[in-house]
Amino acid sequence: MDTELKLQSTKMNETLSITLNGEPRTVALGLSIAAFAEELGLDSTKIAVERNLAIVPRSTLMDVLLAEGDVLEIVHFVGGG
């Protein structure tokens, strides 16, 4: 296997394909939902997450790891007045 193919294979093994709010995305392997939210610039204490049609309790966002093919819907709360 040449070097370029090895690099592509390694990169493919280190990422996952998910869907976020209807849009396909590639994310790092081993990423929790909370860490993913942080990468998106969201405060995990101010979001609601549905993963594969099930609500993810906010208290578990640090523990739940993203998996290949996950479908996420994330909504965040904003204050106003």
Residue pairs with C-beta under 8 A, 6 or more apart in sequence:
1 9
13 29
14 28
14 29
15 26
15 27
15 28
15 29
16 26
16 27
16 28
16 29
16 31
16 66
16 67
16 68
16 69
16 70
17 24
17 25
17 26
17 68
17 69
18 24
18 25
18 26
18 27
18 66
18 68
18 69
18 70
18 71
18 72
19 25
19 70
19 71
19 72
20 72
20 73
20 74
21 72
21 73
21 74
27 36
27 39
27 66
30 65
31 39
31 65
31 66
32 61
32 62
32 63
32 64
32 65
32 66
33 44
33 49
33 51
33 56
33 61
33 62
33 64
33 65
33 66
33 72
34 44
34 61
34 62
35 62
36 66
37 43
37 44
37 47
37 49
37 61
37 74
38 44
40 74
42 74
42 76
43 76
44 58
44 61
44 62
45 58
46 76
46 77
47 58
47 61
47 74
47 75
47 76
47 77
48 55
48 58
48 74
48 75
48 76
48 77
49 55
49 56
49 58
49 61
49 72
49 73
49 74
50 56
50 72
50 73
50 74
51 64
51 70
51 71
51 72
52 70
52 71
53 71
56 64
66 72
